[in-house]
Amino acid sequence: MIRNVIVVVLLAAAGLAAQSPASGNAETGKRQFVKLGCYTCHGYEGQGGGAGAKLAPHPIAPTALIAYVRHPAGSMPPFTKKVVSDEVLTDIHAYLASVPAPPPVKDIPLLNQ
């Protein structure tokens, strides 16, 4: 089962290479990320945590994200189109893509003492 999910996600991601990136509204996506409770496992900025994978600042392709949310592996529950639309997931993707990358370790003085 997990192998099938991985294959679906990889095929979806590969199919996106020739497509232009999906657009979405990052502000709406941020609100939906919180409203749907994604933050409880993935952190408020998609940084990941004990229960959820790191999603930001470089999320997987929108179509791959949608495919995974529909048929996840591990302990994540599936989210059908009745629960969350593809449009909302595209907005969530836009939010995750808008999260800035952290500064390099060399640029954090406290970590270089």
ABEGO torsion letter per residue (X at the ends): XAAAAAAAAAAAAAAAAABBBBBBBAAAAAAAAAAAGAAAAAEAAGAEBAABBBAOABBBBAAAAAAAAABBBEABBBBBAAABBAAAAAAAAAAAAABBBBBBAAABAAAAX
